[in-house]
Amino acid sequence: MPEIALDEETIDRLDRLRVDEESYDEIVSELINIYETEERTLFRGGSP
């Protein structure tokens, strides 16, 4: 798996999203899933 460097501001924002000591991997995966779902919804919503 690739390694990604995050700046301190991003880490602070992720820390505020953490629930029950979730890992950063879990938070990022959840955020990606949310964005992908929103993208599909917007794509389908714009179709005739």
Secondary structure, DSSP 4 states (H G I P E B T S, - for coil): -------HHHHHHHHHH-STT--HHHHHHHHHHHHHHHHHHHHHHT--
